[in-house]
Amino acid sequence: MVVRDAYDTMLMHLYSNTINRFKTSLEQSLNEGQEYLAAIHLCSQSCMLEFDKGCEETNNACAHQKSRILIGIHGSNKRSF
């Protein structure tokens, strides 16, 4: 149970950092005049690479997919503004 709690805490930390990095990177790219779809693609690829490096030891495909979904949701919300 303690190991699972530590693992869940680590994943939440990685999720949070990944989303924050994505938001910052996307905002900066858009402010620099980068096209929306290109910015989404490049920012999500970069952030997911960093997330995957943080999860290398766990090899958790579910965690990877969840981060992709969270980034996609934020990207869609950003476009509607």
C-alpha positions as a printed NumPy array, in Angstrom:
array([[  0.   ,   0.   ,   0.   ],
       [  2.793,   2.46 ,   0.872],
       [  4.588,   1.698,  -2.393],
       [  1.376,   2.266,  -4.344],
       [  0.777,   5.588,  -2.551],
       [  4.318,   6.726,  -3.349],
       [  3.866,   5.668,  -6.972],
       [  0.555,   7.533,  -7.266],
       [  2.112,  10.637,  -5.701],
       [  5.012,  10.468,  -8.163],
       [  2.616,  10.146, -11.113],
       [  0.503,  13.074,  -9.929],
       [  3.663,  15.155,  -9.639],
       [  4.687,  14.17 , -13.177],
       [  1.173,  14.887, -14.524],
       [  1.15 ,  18.289, -12.871],
       [  4.611,  19.211, -14.132],
       [  3.798,  17.98 , -17.638],
       [  0.57 ,  19.981, -17.88 ],
       [  2.191,  23.118, -16.461],
       [  5.116,  22.792, -18.872],
       [  2.683,  22.258, -21.745],
       [  0.595,  25.31 , -20.82 ],
       [  3.662,  27.53 , -20.522],
       [  5.237,  26.224, -23.707],
       [  2.001,  26.541, -25.686],
       [  1.352,  30.073, -24.466],
       [  4.904,  31.108, -25.345],
       [  4.703,  29.527, -28.812],
       [  1.392,  31.215, -29.573],
       [  2.696,  34.57 , -28.322],
       [  5.672,  34.179, -30.661],
       [  3.23 ,  33.813, -33.562],
       [  3.506,  30.093, -34.13 ],
       [  0.518,  28.532, -35.87 ],
       [ -1.918,  26.898, -33.432],
       [ -1.788,  23.314, -34.717],
       [  1.994,  23.375, -35.075],
       [  2.347,  24.764, -31.548],
       [  0.061,  22.066, -30.118],
       [  1.987,  19.344, -31.92 ],
       [  5.467,  20.534, -30.946],
       [  4.572,  21.371, -27.35 ],
       [  2.763,  18.089, -26.744],
       [  5.611,  16.055, -28.269],
       [  8.195,  17.847, -26.159],
       [  6.222,  17.551, -22.931],
       [  5.343,  13.899, -23.487],
       [  9.002,  13.092, -24.11 ],
       [  9.864,  14.641, -20.746],
       [  6.965,  12.781, -19.105],
       [  8.128,   9.488, -20.602],
       [ 11.642,  10.089, -19.274],
       [ 10.176,  10.603, -15.814],
       [  8.279,   7.31 , -16.109],
       [ 11.07 ,   5.251, -17.691],
       [ 11.353,   2.889, -14.773],
       [  7.618,   2.252, -14.527],
       [  6.893,   1.731, -18.242],
       [  3.253,   2.586, -17.557],
       [  1.281,   2.904, -20.802],
       [ -1.841,   3.946, -18.882],
       [ -0.043,   6.925, -17.334],
       [  1.304,   7.913, -20.75 ],
       [ -2.171,   7.798, -22.287],
       [ -3.682,   9.818, -19.438],
       [ -1.102,  12.582, -19.931],
       [ -1.834,  12.682, -23.653],
       [ -5.544,  13.061, -22.882],
       [ -4.915,  15.856, -20.364],
       [ -2.714,  17.727, -22.847],
       [ -5.34 ,  17.262, -25.565],
       [ -8.063,  18.633, -23.329],
       [ -6.02 ,  21.697, -22.444],
       [ -5.103,  22.262, -26.087],
       [ -8.76 ,  22.094, -27.122],
       [ -9.779,  24.481, -24.35 ],
       [ -7.048,  26.935, -25.339],
       [ -8.283,  27.005, -28.926],
       [-11.794,  28.01 , -27.882],
       [-10.532,  31.264, -26.331]])
